[in-house]
Structures are given as C-alpha cells and as structure tokens.
C-alpha cells in the first residue's frame, strides 16, 4: 500500500467544483494553500484527497466520527473526510516538505506537516479504510442524513472533474 503525500490542489479546480457543491473547501486566501492528504483511495481514474486541518484546541475534545478523524488525538489536527474531493494527477502538485524555508513560522508549519504525514503514514490502513467506507456509504445512500448533509456530493464532483479537465487540458 502506497504512502500518503501532502499536496496542494489547484485553486481554480476547487473553485470550479465549488460552483456545483458549496461544501468544497476554499483553497486560497490569506493563508498558504490548504494542504490535502492524498491518496486516500482510488476509484476508476480518480484519486480522492481530503483537506487537513491544523491543530485547534477544540479538536482535543471532539470525537472521531464517520466523516472527521483526529490526527494523533487532535494534537496534530484533523482530516475532514466529509470534504474529500476527486482529483486526477493534473489537479494537484506534491508539496516538498524538505525545501529550505526562510521564516520561523514557515519552519514550524513545515515541521507540523512532516509530523502529520509521519503519523498518517503510520496509520494509513485505518485512514484509507475509513475514507473508502464513507465514500461507499455515501454512494449507496447508507449514511445518516446529518452526516450525508455534511459531505461533498462525490458522484457529482466526479462528473464535474471530467468537465474541468476537458476544458483545461
């Protein structure tokens, strides 16, 4: 089983998908591009990636749910499976976690991403299984309504991914 990678998903791609599903997260702004963990699983030609969340105090008291998973009990943030999106190799670039960085803040951020990635790879079987089960339950309409309503519409996003990639490639 392949290890995860930390990637940056194309901002235009996320913006395009959000036109059809508002649950697709924003991928730009005052912060750096939001990192995603990939490849959670592969379905047909799509790889599914999920956005990572930086550590927040609230994560420590939150519980893992079907669509939310704490990284190292919340110490290193969380994975938002409900916001995972389909991508092809044309829609993302891998983040190089070993480049020289200038500021102390950038070094701290890089260190956190390395720690997240190490923990995620050590627990990859559980994470891949968790994400795939969510996807299949969504697709087979077997999720409770409150969880389903928090999730992106995976089949719709797959069709919109095809459209985007036809237009842009």
DODOLUM-761369 format. One record per residue: residue number from 0; x, y, z of N, C-alpha, C in turn. Coordinates in Angstrom, 1 decimal. Layout:
N
i->NUM; n.u->X; n.v->Y; n.w->Z; ca.u->X; ca.v->Y; ca.w->Z; c.u->X; c.v->Y; c.w->Z
...
end
This chain:
169
i->0; n.u->0.9; n.v->-1.2; n.w->0.0; ca.u->0.0; ca.v->0.0; ca.w->0.0; c.u->0.9; c.v->1.2; c.w->0.0
i->1; n.u->0.6; n.v->2.2; n.w->-0.9; ca.u->1.4; ca.v->3.4; ca.w->-1.0; c.u->1.2; c.v->4.3; c.w->0.2
i->2; n.u->2.3; n.v->5.0; n.w->0.4; ca.u->2.2; ca.v->6.0; ca.w->1.5; c.u->1.4; c.v->7.2; c.w->1.0
i->3; n.u->0.9; n.v->8.0; n.w->2.0; ca.u->0.3; ca.v->9.3; ca.w->1.6; c.u->1.3; c.v->10.3; c.w->1.2
i->4; n.u->0.8; n.v->11.3; n.w->0.6; ca.u->1.6; ca.v->12.5; ca.w->0.3; c.u->0.8; c.v->13.7; c.w->0.7
i->5; n.u->1.5; n.v->14.8; n.w->0.9; ca.u->0.8; ca.v->16.1; ca.w->1.2; c.u->0.9; c.v->16.9; c.w->-0.1
i->6; n.u->-0.3; n.v->17.4; n.w->-0.5; ca.u->-0.4; ca.v->18.0; ca.w->-1.8; c.u->-1.1; c.v->19.3; c.w->-1.7
i->7; n.u->-1.0; n.v->20.1; n.w->-2.7; ca.u->-1.7; ca.v->21.4; ca.w->-2.9; c.u->-2.6; c.v->21.2; c.w->-4.1
i->8; n.u->-3.9; n.v->21.3; n.w->-4.0; ca.u->-4.8; ca.v->21.1; ca.w->-5.1; c.u->-5.0; c.v->22.5; c.w->-5.8
i->9; n.u->-5.1; n.v->22.4; n.w->-7.1; ca.u->-5.2; ca.v->23.6; ca.w->-7.9; c.u->-6.4; c.v->24.5; c.w->-7.4
i->10; n.u->-6.2; n.v->25.7; n.w->-7.2; ca.u->-7.2; ca.v->26.6; ca.w->-6.7; c.u->-8.4; c.v->26.8; c.w->-7.7
i->11; n.u->-8.0; n.v->26.9; n.w->-9.0; ca.u->-9.1; ca.v->27.0; ca.w->-10.0; c.u->-10.0; c.v->25.8; c.w->-10.0
i->12; n.u->-9.4; n.v->24.6; n.w->-9.8; ca.u->-10.1; ca.v->23.4; ca.w->-9.8; c.u->-11.1; c.v->23.4; c.w->-8.6
i->13; n.u->-10.6; n.v->23.7; n.w->-7.4; ca.u->-11.5; ca.v->23.8; ca.w->-6.3; c.u->-12.6; c.v->24.8; c.w->-6.5
i->14; n.u->-12.3; n.v->26.0; n.w->-7.0; ca.u->-13.3; ca.v->27.0; ca.w->-7.3; c.u->-14.4; c.v->26.5; c.w->-8.3
i->15; n.u->-13.9; n.v->25.7; n.w->-9.3; ca.u->-14.9; ca.v->25.2; ca.w->-10.3; c.u->-15.8; c.v->24.2; c.w->-9.6
i->16; n.u->-15.2; n.v->23.3; n.w->-8.8; ca.u->-16.1; ca.v->22.3; ca.w->-8.1; c.u->-17.1; c.v->22.9; c.w->-7.2
i->17; n.u->-16.6; n.v->24.0; n.w->-6.5; ca.u->-17.5; ca.v->24.7; ca.w->-5.5; c.u->-18.7; c.v->25.3; c.w->-6.2
i->18; n.u->-18.6; n.v->25.6; n.w->-7.5; ca.u->-19.8; ca.v->26.2; ca.w->-8.2; c.u->-21.0; c.v->25.2; c.w->-8.2
i->19; n.u->-20.7; n.v->23.9; n.w->-8.0; ca.u->-21.7; ca.v->22.8; ca.w->-8.1; c.u->-21.9; c.v->22.2; c.w->-6.7
i->20; n.u->-21.0; n.v->22.4; n.w->-5.8; ca.u->-21.1; ca.v->21.9; ca.w->-4.5; c.u->-20.4; c.v->22.8; c.w->-3.5
i->21; n.u->-21.2; n.v->23.6; n.w->-2.7; ca.u->-20.6; ca.v->24.6; ca.w->-1.8; c.u->-19.8; c.v->24.0; c.w->-0.7
i->22; n.u->-19.9; n.v->22.7; n.w->-0.5; ca.u->-19.1; ca.v->22.1; ca.w->0.6; c.u->-17.6; c.v->21.9; c.w->0.2
i->23; n.u->-17.3; n.v->22.1; n.w->-1.1; ca.u->-15.9; ca.v->22.0; ca.w->-1.4; c.u->-15.2; c.v->23.2; c.w->-0.8
i->24; n.u->-14.1; n.v->22.9; n.w->-0.1; ca.u->-13.5; ca.v->24.0; ca.w->0.8; c.u->-12.7; c.v->25.0; c.w->-0.1
i->25; n.u->-12.5; n.v->26.2; n.w->0.5; ca.u->-11.8; ca.v->27.2; ca.w->-0.2; c.u->-10.3; c.v->26.8; c.w->-0.1
i->26; n.u->-9.6; n.v->27.1; n.w->-1.1; ca.u->-8.2; ca.v->26.7; ca.w->-1.2; c.u->-7.2; c.v->27.9; c.w->-1.4
i->27; n.u->-7.7; n.v->29.1; n.w->-1.0; ca.u->-6.8; ca.v->30.3; ca.w->-1.1; c.u->-7.2; c.v->31.3; c.w->-0.1
i->28; n.u->-6.5; n.v->32.4; n.w->-0.1; ca.u->-6.8; ca.v->33.4; ca.w->0.9; c.u->-5.5; c.v->33.9; c.w->1.5
i->29; n.u->-5.7; n.v->34.4; n.w->2.8; ca.u->-4.5; ca.v->34.9; ca.w->3.5; c.u->-3.5; c.v->33.9; c.w->3.9
i->30; n.u->-4.0; n.v->32.6; n.w->4.1; ca.u->-3.2; ca.v->31.5; ca.w->4.4; c.u->-2.5; c.v->31.0; c.w->3.2
i->31; n.u->-1.5; n.v->30.1; n.w->3.4; ca.u->-0.9; ca.v->29.4; ca.w->2.3; c.u->-2.0; c.v->28.5; c.w->1.7
i->32; n.u->-1.8; n.v->27.9; n.w->0.6; ca.u->-2.7; ca.v->27.0; ca.w->0.0; c.u->-3.0; c.v->25.9; c.w->1.1
i->33; n.u->-4.2; n.v->25.5; n.w->1.2; ca.u->-4.6; ca.v->24.4; ca.w->2.2; c.u->-3.9; c.v->23.1; c.w->1.7
i->34; n.u->-3.3; n.v->22.4; n.w->2.6; ca.u->-2.7; ca.v->21.1; ca.w->2.3; c.u->-3.8; c.v->20.1; c.w->2.3
i->35; n.u->-3.7; n.v->19.1; n.w->1.4; ca.u->-4.6; ca.v->17.9; ca.w->1.4; c.u->-3.7; c.v->16.7; c.w->1.6
i->36; n.u->-4.4; n.v->15.7; n.w->2.2; ca.u->-3.7; ca.v->14.4; ca.w->2.3; c.u->-4.2; c.v->13.5; c.w->1.1
i->37; n.u->-3.2; n.v->13.0; n.w->0.4; ca.u->-3.6; ca.v->12.1; ca.w->-0.7; c.u->-2.6; c.v->11.0; c.w->-0.8
i->38; n.u->-2.9; n.v->9.9; n.w->-1.3; ca.u->-4.1; ca.v->9.4; ca.w->-2.0; c.u->-4.8; c.v->8.6; c.w->-1.0
i->39; n.u->-6.0; n.v->9.0; n.w->-0.6; ca.u->-6.8; ca.v->8.2; ca.w->0.4; c.u->-7.2; c.v->6.8; c.w->-0.3
i->40; n.u->-7.8; n.v->6.9; n.w->-1.5; ca.u->-8.1; ca.v->5.7; ca.w->-2.2; c.u->-8.3; c.v->6.1; c.w->-3.6
i->41; n.u->-8.4; n.v->5.1; n.w->-4.5; ca.u->-8.6; ca.v->5.4; ca.w->-5.9; c.u->-9.8; c.v->4.7; c.w->-6.4
i->42; n.u->-10.7; n.v->5.4; n.w->-7.1; ca.u->-11.9; ca.v->4.8; ca.w->-7.7; c.u->-11.8; c.v->5.2; c.w->-9.2
i->43; n.u->-11.8; n.v->4.2; n.w->-10.1; ca.u->-11.7; ca.v->4.4; ca.w->-11.5; c.u->-10.4; c.v->5.2; c.w->-11.7
i->44; n.u->-10.6; n.v->6.4; n.w->-12.4; ca.u->-9.5; ca.v->7.3; ca.w->-12.7; c.u->-9.2; c.v->8.3; c.w->-11.6
i->45; n.u->-10.1; n.v->8.4; n.w->-10.6; ca.u->-9.9; ca.v->9.4; ca.w->-9.6; c.u->-9.2; c.v->8.9; c.w->-8.4
i->46; n.u->-8.3; n.v->9.8; n.w->-7.9; ca.u->-7.8; ca.v->9.7; ca.w->-6.6; c.u->-8.6; c.v->10.6; c.w->-5.7
i->47; n.u->-8.8; n.v->10.2; n.w->-4.4; ca.u->-9.6; ca.v->11.0; ca.w->-3.5; c.u->-8.6; c.v->11.6; c.w->-2.5
i->48; n.u->-8.7; n.v->12.9; n.w->-2.3; ca.u->-7.9; ca.v->13.6; ca.w->-1.3; c.u->-8.8; c.v->14.3; c.w->-0.3
i->49; n.u->-8.3; n.v->14.5; n.w->0.9; ca.u->-9.1; ca.v->15.2; ca.w->1.9; c.u->-8.3; c.v->16.3; c.w->2.5
i->50; n.u->-9.0; n.v->17.4; n.w->2.8; ca.u->-8.3; ca.v->18.5; ca.w->3.4; c.u->-7.8; c.v->18.2; c.w->4.9
i->51; n.u->-6.7; n.v->18.7; n.w->5.2; ca.u->-6.1; ca.v->18.6; ca.w->6.5; c.u->-6.5; c.v->19.9; c.w->7.3
i->52; n.u->-6.7; n.v->19.8; n.w->8.6; ca.u->-6.9; ca.v->20.9; ca.w->9.4; c.u->-5.8; c.v->21.0; c.w->10.4
i->53; n.u->-5.3; n.v->22.2; n.w->10.6; ca.u->-4.2; ca.v->22.5; ca.w->11.6; c.u->-4.8; c.v->22.2; c.w->13.0
i->54; n.u->-3.9; n.v->21.9; n.w->14.0; ca.u->-4.4; ca.v->21.7; ca.w->15.3; c.u->-5.2; c.v->22.8; c.w->15.9
i->55; n.u->-6.3; n.v->22.5; n.w->16.5; ca.u->-7.1; ca.v->23.5; ca.w->17.2; c.u->-7.4; c.v->23.0; c.w->18.6
i->56; n.u->-7.6; n.v->23.8; n.w->19.5; ca.u->-7.9; ca.v->23.4; ca.w->20.9; c.u->-9.2; c.v->22.5; c.w->20.9
i->57; n.u->-10.2; n.v->22.9; n.w->20.1; ca.u->-11.4; ca.v->22.1; ca.w->20.1; c.u->-11.3; c.v->20.7; c.w->19.6
i->58; n.u->-10.2; n.v->20.4; n.w->18.8; ca.u->-10.0; ca.v->19.0; ca.w->18.3; c.u->-9.8; c.v->18.0; c.w->19.4
i->59; n.u->-9.2; n.v->18.5; n.w->20.5; ca.u->-8.9; ca.v->17.6; ca.w->21.6; c.u->-10.1; c.v->17.0; c.w->22.3
i->60; n.u->-11.2; n.v->17.9; n.w->22.3; ca.u->-12.4; ca.v->17.4; ca.w->22.9; c.u->-13.4; c.v->16.8; c.w->22.0
i->61; n.u->-13.2; n.v->16.9; n.w->20.7; ca.u->-14.1; ca.v->16.4; ca.w->19.7; c.u->-13.8; c.v->14.9; c.w->19.6
i->62; n.u->-14.8; n.v->14.2; n.w->19.1; ca.u->-14.7; ca.v->12.7; ca.w->18.9; c.u->-14.5; c.v->12.4; c.w->17.4
i->63; n.u->-13.8; n.v->11.4; n.w->17.1; ca.u->-13.8; ca.v->10.9; ca.w->15.7; c.u->-15.2; c.v->10.5; c.w->15.3
i->64; n.u->-15.5; n.v->10.8; n.w->14.1; ca.u->-16.8; ca.v->10.5; ca.w->13.6; c.u->-16.6; c.v->9.8; c.w->12.3
i->65; n.u->-17.7; n.v->9.5; n.w->11.6; ca.u->-17.6; ca.v->8.8; ca.w->10.3; c.u->-16.9; c.v->9.7; c.w->9.3
i->66; n.u->-17.1; n.v->11.1; n.w->9.5; ca.u->-16.5; ca.v->12.0; ca.w->8.5; c.u->-15.5; c.v->12.9; c.w->9.0
i->67; n.u->-15.0; n.v->12.7; n.w->10.2; ca.u->-14.0; ca.v->13.5; ca.w->10.8; c.u->-13.0; c.v->12.6; c.w->11.6
i->68; n.u->-11.7; n.v->12.9; n.w->11.4; ca.u->-10.7; ca.v->12.0; ca.w->12.1; c.u->-9.6; c.v->12.8; c.w->12.6
i->69; n.u->-9.4; n.v->12.7; n.w->14.0; ca.u->-8.3; ca.v->13.4; ca.w->14.6; c.u->-7.0; c.v->12.8; c.w->14.3
i->70; n.u->-6.0; n.v->13.6; n.w->14.1; ca.u->-4.6; ca.v->13.1; ca.w->13.9; c.u->-3.9; c.v->13.2; c.w->15.2
i->71; n.u->-3.5; n.v->12.0; n.w->15.7; ca.u->-2.8; ca.v->11.9; ca.w->17.0; c.u->-3.6; c.v->12.5; c.w->18.1
i->72; n.u->-4.9; n.v->12.1; n.w->18.2; ca.u->-5.8; ca.v->12.5; ca.w->19.2; c.u->-6.1; c.v->14.0; c.w->19.2
i->73; n.u->-5.9; n.v->14.6; n.w->18.0; ca.u->-6.1; ca.v->16.1; ca.w->17.8; c.u->-4.9; c.v->16.9; c.w->18.0
i->74; n.u->-3.8; n.v->16.3; n.w->18.5; ca.u->-2.6; ca.v->17.1; ca.w->18.7; c.u->-2.0; c.v->17.7; c.w->17.4
i->75; n.u->-2.2; n.v->16.9; n.w->16.3; ca.u->-1.7; ca.v->17.3; ca.w->15.1; c.u->-2.8; c.v->17.8; c.w->14.1
i->76; n.u->-4.0; n.v->18.1; n.w->14.6; ca.u->-5.0; ca.v->18.5; ca.w->13.7; c.u->-6.0; c.v->17.4; c.w->13.4
i->77; n.u->-6.6; n.v->17.5; n.w->12.2; ca.u->-7.7; ca.v->16.5; ca.w->11.8; c.u->-7.8; c.v->16.4; c.w->10.3
i->78; n.u->-8.4; n.v->15.3; n.w->9.9; ca.u->-8.8; ca.v->15.1; ca.w->8.5; c.u->-10.3; c.v->15.3; c.w->8.4
i->79; n.u->-10.7; n.v->16.1; n.w->7.4; ca.u->-12.1; ca.v->16.3; ca.w->7.1; c.u->-12.5; c.v->15.4; c.w->6.0
i->80; n.u->-12.9; n.v->14.2; n.w->6.3; ca.u->-13.3; ca.v->13.3; ca.w->5.2; c.u->-14.5; c.v->13.7; c.w->4.5
i->81; n.u->-15.4; n.v->14.4; n.w->5.2; ca.u->-16.6; ca.v->14.9; ca.w->4.5; c.u->-16.3; c.v->15.9; c.w->3.3
i->82; n.u->-15.2; n.v->16.5; n.w->3.4; ca.u->-14.8; ca.v->17.5; ca.w->2.3; c.u->-13.8; c.v->16.9; c.w->1.3
i->83; n.u->-13.7; n.v->15.5; n.w->1.3; ca.u->-12.7; ca.v->15.0; ca.w->0.3; c.u->-13.3; c.v->15.2; c.w->-1.1
i->84; n.u->-12.3; n.v->15.3; n.w->-2.0; ca.u->-12.7; ca.v->15.5; ca.w->-3.4; c.u->-11.9; c.v->14.6; c.w->-4.3
i->85; n.u->-12.6; n.v->14.3; n.w->-5.5; ca.u->-11.8; ca.v->13.5; ca.w->-6.5; c.u->-10.9; c.v->14.4; c.w->-7.3
i->86; n.u->-9.7; n.v->13.9; n.w->-7.6; ca.u->-8.7; ca.v->14.6; ca.w->-8.4; c.u->-8.1; c.v->13.7; c.w->-9.4
i->87; n.u->-7.5; n.v->14.3; n.w->-10.4; ca.u->-6.6; ca.v->13.5; ca.w->-11.3; c.u->-5.2; c.v->14.1; c.w->-11.1
i->88; n.u->-4.2; n.v->13.4; n.w->-11.7; ca.u->-2.8; ca.v->13.9; ca.w->-11.5; c.u->-2.7; c.v->15.3; c.w->-12.0
i->89; n.u->-3.6; n.v->15.8; n.w->-12.9; ca.u->-3.5; ca.v->17.2; ca.w->-13.4; c.u->-4.0; c.v->18.2; c.w->-12.5
i->90; n.u->-4.6; n.v->17.8; n.w->-11.3; ca.u->-5.2; ca.v->18.8; ca.w->-10.5; c.u->-4.5; c.v->19.1; c.w->-9.2
i->91; n.u->-3.3; n.v->18.6; n.w->-9.0; ca.u->-2.5; ca.v->18.8; ca.w->-7.8; c.u->-1.0; c.v->18.7; c.w->-8.0
i->92; n.u->-0.3; n.v->19.3; n.w->-7.0; ca.u->1.1; ca.v->19.2; ca.w->-7.0; c.u->1.5; c.v->18.7; c.w->-5.6
i->93; n.u->2.5; n.v->17.9; n.w->-5.5; ca.u->3.0; ca.v->17.4; ca.w->-4.2; c.u->3.8; c.v->18.6; c.w->-3.6
i->94; n.u->3.6; n.v->18.7; n.w->-2.3; ca.u->4.3; ca.v->19.7; ca.w->-1.5; c.u->5.6; c.v->19.1; c.w->-1.1
i->95; n.u->6.7; n.v->19.8; n.w->-1.4; ca.u->8.1; ca.v->19.4; ca.w->-1.0; c.u->8.3; c.v->19.8; c.w->0.5
i->96; n.u->8.3; n.v->18.8; n.w->1.4; ca.u->8.5; ca.v->19.1; ca.w->2.8; c.u->9.9; c.v->19.3; c.w->3.2
i->97; n.u->10.8; n.v->19.2; n.w->2.2; ca.u->12.3; ca.v->19.3; ca.w->2.5; c.u->13.0; c.v->20.4; c.w->1.9
i->98; n.u->12.2; n.v->21.4; n.w->1.4; ca.u->12.8; ca.v->22.6; ca.w->0.9; c.u->13.3; c.v->23.5; c.w->2.1
i->99; n.u->14.3; n.v->24.3; n.w->1.8; ca.u->14.7; ca.v->25.3; ca.w->2.8; c.u->13.7; c.v->26.4; c.w->2.9
i->100; n.u->13.3; n.v->26.7; n.w->4.1; ca.u->12.3; ca.v->27.8; ca.w->4.3; c.u->13.0; c.v->28.9; c.w->5.1
i->101; n.u->12.4; n.v->30.1; n.w->4.9; ca.u->13.1; ca.v->31.3; ca.w->5.4; c.u->12.6; c.v->31.7; c.w->6.9
i->102; n.u->11.4; n.v->31.7; n.w->7.1; ca.u->10.9; ca.v->32.3; ca.w->8.3; c.u->10.7; c.v->31.2; c.w->9.4
i->103; n.u->10.7; n.v->31.6; n.w->10.6; ca.u->10.5; ca.v->30.7; ca.w->11.7; c.u->9.1; c.v->30.1; c.w->11.6
i->104; n.u->8.1; n.v->30.9; n.w->11.2; ca.u->6.7; ca.v->30.4; ca.w->11.1; c.u->6.6; c.v->29.4; c.w->10.0
i->105; n.u->7.3; n.v->29.6; n.w->8.9; ca.u->7.3; ca.v->28.6; ca.w->7.8; c.u->8.0; c.v->27.3; c.w->8.2
i->106; n.u->9.0; n.v->27.4; n.w->9.0; ca.u->9.7; ca.v->26.2; ca.w->9.5; c.u->8.8; c.v->25.4; c.w->10.5
i->107; n.u->8.0; n.v->26.1; n.w->11.3; ca.u->7.1; ca.v->25.5; ca.w->12.2; c.u->6.0; c.v->24.8; c.w->11.5
i->108; n.u->5.5; n.v->25.4; n.w->10.4; ca.u->4.4; ca.v->24.9; ca.w->9.6; c.u->4.9; c.v->23.6; c.w->8.9
i->109; n.u->6.1; n.v->23.7; n.w->8.3; ca.u->6.7; ca.v->22.6; ca.w->7.6; c.u->6.9; c.v->21.4; c.w->8.6
i->110; n.u->7.4; n.v->21.7; n.w->9.8; ca.u->7.6; ca.v->20.6; ca.w->10.8; c.u->6.2; c.v->20.0; c.w->11.2
i->111; n.u->5.2; n.v->20.8; n.w->11.3; ca.u->3.9; ca.v->20.2; ca.w->11.6; c.u->3.4; c.v->19.3; c.w->10.5
i->112; n.u->3.6; n.v->19.7; n.w->9.2; ca.u->3.2; ca.v->18.9; ca.w->8.1; c.u->3.9; c.v->17.6; c.w->8.1
i->113; n.u->5.2; n.v->17.6; n.w->8.4; ca.u->6.0; ca.v->16.4; ca.w->8.4; c.u->5.5; c.v->15.5; c.w->9.5
i->114; n.u->5.2; n.v->16.0; n.w->10.7; ca.u->4.7; ca.v->15.2; ca.w->11.8; c.u->3.3; c.v->14.6; c.w->11.4
i->115; n.u->2.4; n.v->15.4; n.w->10.8; ca.u->1.1; ca.v->14.9; ca.w->10.3; c.u->1.3; c.v->13.8; c.w->9.4
i->116; n.u->2.2; n.v->14.0; n.w->8.4; ca.u->2.4; ca.v->12.9; ca.w->7.4; c.u->3.0; c.v->11.7; c.w->8.0
i->117; n.u->3.9; n.v->11.8; n.w->8.9; ca.u->4.5; ca.v->10.6; ca.w->9.5; c.u->3.4; c.v->9.8; c.w->10.3
i->118; n.u->2.6; n.v->10.5; n.w->11.0; ca.u->1.5; ca.v->9.9; ca.w->11.8; c.u->0.5; c.v->9.2; c.w->10.9
i->119; n.u->0.1; n.v->10.0; n.w->9.8; ca.u->-0.8; ca.v->9.4; ca.w->8.9; c.u->-0.3; c.v->8.2; c.w->8.2
i->120; n.u->0.9; n.v->8.2; n.w->7.8; ca.u->1.5; ca.v->7.0; ca.w->7.1; c.u->1.6; c.v->5.8; c.w->8.1
i->121; n.u->1.9; n.v->6.1; n.w->9.3; ca.u->1.9; ca.v->5.0; ca.w->10.3; c.u->0.5; c.v->4.4; c.w->10.6
i->122; n.u->-0.5; n.v->5.1; n.w->10.2; ca.u->-1.9; ca.v->4.7; ca.w->10.5; c.u->-2.7; c.v->4.6; c.w->9.1
i->123; n.u->-2.0; n.v->4.4; n.w->8.0; ca.u->-2.6; ca.v->4.5; ca.w->6.7; c.u->-3.7; c.v->3.5; c.w->6.4
i->124; n.u->-3.5; n.v->2.3; n.w->6.9; ca.u->-4.6; ca.v->1.3; ca.w->6.7; c.u->-5.9; c.v->1.7; c.w->7.3
i->125; n.u->-5.9; n.v->2.2; n.w->8.5; ca.u->-7.1; ca.v->2.7; ca.w->9.2; c.u->-7.7; c.v->3.9; c.w->8.4
i->126; n.u->-6.9; n.v->4.8; n.w->8.0; ca.u->-7.3; ca.v->6.0; ca.w->7.4; c.u->-7.9; c.v->5.7; c.w->6.0
i->127; n.u->-7.2; n.v->4.9; n.w->5.2; ca.u->-7.7; ca.v->4.5; ca.w->3.9; c.u->-9.1; c.v->3.8; c.w->4.0
i->128; n.u->-9.1; n.v->2.9; n.w->5.0; ca.u->-10.4; ca.v->2.1; ca.w->5.2; c.u->-11.5; c.v->3.1; c.w->5.6
i->129; n.u->-11.2; n.v->4.0; n.w->6.5; ca.u->-12.2; ca.v->4.9; ca.w->7.0; c.u->-12.8; c.v->5.8; c.w->5.8
i->130; n.u->-11.9; n.v->6.3; n.w->5.0; ca.u->-12.3; ca.v->7.2; ca.w->3.9; c.u->-13.1; c.v->6.4; c.w->2.9
i->131; n.u->-12.7; n.v->5.2; n.w->2.5; ca.u->-13.4; ca.v->4.4; ca.w->1.5; c.u->-14.8; c.v->4.0; c.w->2.0
i->132; n.u->-14.9; n.v->3.7; n.w->3.2; ca.u->-16.2; ca.v->3.3; ca.w->3.8; c.u->-17.2; c.v->4.5; c.w->3.7
i->133; n.u->-16.7; n.v->5.7; n.w->4.1; ca.u->-17.5; ca.v->6.9; ca.w->4.0; c.u->-18.0; c.v->7.1; c.w->2.5
i->134; n.u->-17.1; n.v->7.0; n.w->1.6; ca.u->-17.4; ca.v->7.2; ca.w->0.2; c.u->-18.5; c.v->6.2; c.w->-0.2
i->135; n.u->-18.3; n.v->4.9; n.w->0.1; ca.u->-19.2; ca.v->3.8; ca.w->-0.4; c.u->-20.6; c.v->4.0; c.w->0.3
i->136; n.u->-20.6; n.v->4.4; n.w->1.6; ca.u->-21.9; ca.v->4.6; ca.w->2.3; c.u->-22.6; c.v->5.8; c.w->1.7
i->137; n.u->-21.9; n.v->6.8; n.w->1.3; ca.u->-22.5; ca.v->8.0; ca.w->0.7; c.u->-23.1; c.v->7.6; c.w->-0.7
i->138; n.u->-22.3; n.v->6.9; n.w->-1.5; ca.u->-22.7; ca.v->6.5; ca.w->-2.8; c.u->-23.9; c.v->5.5; c.w->-2.8
i->139; n.u->-24.0; n.v->4.7; n.w->-1.7; ca.u->-25.1; ca.v->3.7; ca.w->-1.6; c.u->-26.2; c.v->4.2; c.w->-0.7
i->140; n.u->-26.2; n.v->5.5; n.w->-0.4; ca.u->-27.2; ca.v->6.2; ca.w->0.4; c.u->-27.4; c.v->5.4; c.w->1.7
i->141; n.u->-26.4; n.v->5.1; n.w->2.4; ca.u->-26.4; ca.v->4.4; ca.w->3.7; c.u->-25.9; c.v->5.2; c.w->4.8
i->142; n.u->-25.8; n.v->6.5; n.w->4.7; ca.u->-25.4; ca.v->7.4; ca.w->5.7; c.u->-26.6; c.v->8.1; c.w->6.4
i->143; n.u->-26.4; n.v->8.4; n.w->7.7; ca.u->-27.5; ca.v->9.2; ca.w->8.3; c.u->-27.6; c.v->10.5; c.w->7.6
i->144; n.u->-28.7; n.v->11.1; n.w->7.6; ca.u->-28.9; ca.v->12.4; ca.w->6.9; c.u->-28.0; c.v->13.5; c.w->7.4
i->145; n.u->-27.7; n.v->13.6; n.w->8.7; ca.u->-26.9; ca.v->14.7; ca.w->9.2; c.u->-25.4; c.v->14.5; c.w->8.7
i->146; n.u->-24.9; n.v->13.3; n.w->8.6; ca.u->-23.6; ca.v->13.1; ca.w->8.0; c.u->-23.6; c.v->13.3; c.w->6.5
i->147; n.u->-24.6; n.v->12.8; n.w->5.9; ca.u->-24.7; ca.v->12.9; ca.w->4.4; c.u->-24.7; c.v->14.4; c.w->4.0
i->148; n.u->-25.4; n.v->15.2; n.w->4.8; ca.u->-25.6; ca.v->16.7; ca.w->4.5; c.u->-24.3; c.v->17.4; c.w->4.7
i->149; n.u->-23.3; n.v->16.8; n.w->5.5; ca.u->-22.0; ca.v->17.5; ca.w->5.7; c.u->-21.0; c.v->17.1; c.w->4.6
i->150; n.u->-21.3; n.v->16.1; n.w->3.9; ca.u->-20.4; ca.v->15.6; ca.w->2.9; c.u->-20.5; c.v->16.3; c.w->1.5
i->151; n.u->-19.4; n.v->16.3; n.w->0.8; ca.u->-19.5; ca.v->16.7; ca.w->-0.6; c.u->-20.2; c.v->15.7; c.w->-1.4
i->152; n.u->-20.8; n.v->16.1; n.w->-2.5; ca.u->-21.5; ca.v->15.1; ca.w->-3.3; c.u->-20.5; c.v->14.5; c.w->-4.3
i->153; n.u->-19.9; n.v->13.3; n.w->-3.8; ca.u->-18.8; ca.v->12.7; ca.w->-4.5; c.u->-19.1; c.v->12.3; c.w->-6.0
i->154; n.u->-20.3; n.v->11.7; n.w->-6.3; ca.u->-20.6; ca.v->11.4; ca.w->-7.7; c.u->-20.7; c.v->12.6; c.w->-8.6
i->155; n.u->-21.3; n.v->13.7; n.w->-8.1; ca.u->-21.4; ca.v->14.9; ca.w->-8.8; c.u->-20.1; c.v->15.5; c.w->-9.1
i->156; n.u->-19.2; n.v->15.5; n.w->-8.1; ca.u->-17.9; ca.v->16.1; ca.w->-8.2; c.u->-17.0; c.v->15.3; c.w->-9.2
i->157; n.u->-17.3; n.v->14.0; n.w->-9.3; ca.u->-16.5; ca.v->13.2; ca.w->-10.3; c.u->-16.9; c.v->13.6; c.w->-11.7
i->158; n.u->-18.2; n.v->13.9; n.w->-11.9; ca.u->-18.6; ca.v->14.3; ca.w->-13.3; c.u->-18.1; c.v->15.7; c.w->-13.6
i->159; n.u->-18.1; n.v->16.6; n.w->-12.6; ca.u->-17.6; ca.v->17.9; ca.w->-12.8; c.u->-16.0; c.v->18.0; c.w->-12.9
i->160; n.u->-15.4; n.v->17.0; n.w->-12.3; ca.u->-13.9; ca.v->16.8; ca.w->-12.5; c.u->-13.6; c.v->16.5; c.w->-14.0
i->161; n.u->-14.4; n.v->15.7; n.w->-14.6; ca.u->-14.3; ca.v->15.3; ca.w->-16.0; c.u->-14.4; c.v->16.6; c.w->-16.9
i->162; n.u->-15.5; n.v->17.4; n.w->-16.6; ca.u->-15.7; ca.v->18.6; ca.w->-17.3; c.u->-14.5; c.v->19.6; c.w->-17.2
i->163; n.u->-14.1; n.v->19.8; n.w->-16.0; ca.u->-13.0; ca.v->20.7; ca.w->-15.7; c.u->-11.8; c.v->20.3; c.w->-16.5
i->164; n.u->-11.4; n.v->19.0; n.w->-16.4; ca.u->-10.2; ca.v->18.5; ca.w->-17.1; c.u->-10.3; c.v->18.5; c.w->-18.6
i->165; n.u->-11.5; n.v->18.4; n.w->-19.1; ca.u->-11.7; ca.v->18.5; ca.w->-20.6; c.u->-11.4; c.v->20.0; c.w->-21.0
i->166; n.u->-11.9; n.v->20.9; n.w->-20.3; ca.u->-11.8; ca.v->22.3; ca.w->-20.6; c.u->-10.3; c.v->22.8; c.w->-20.4
i->167; n.u->-9.7; n.v->22.3; n.w->-19.4; ca.u->-8.3; ca.v->22.9; ca.w->-19.0; c.u->-7.1; c.v->22.0; c.w->-19.5
i->168; n.u->-7.4; n.v->20.9; n.w->-20.1; ca.u->-6.2; ca.v->20.1; ca.w->-20.5; c.u->-6.2; c.v->19.8; c.w->-22.0
end
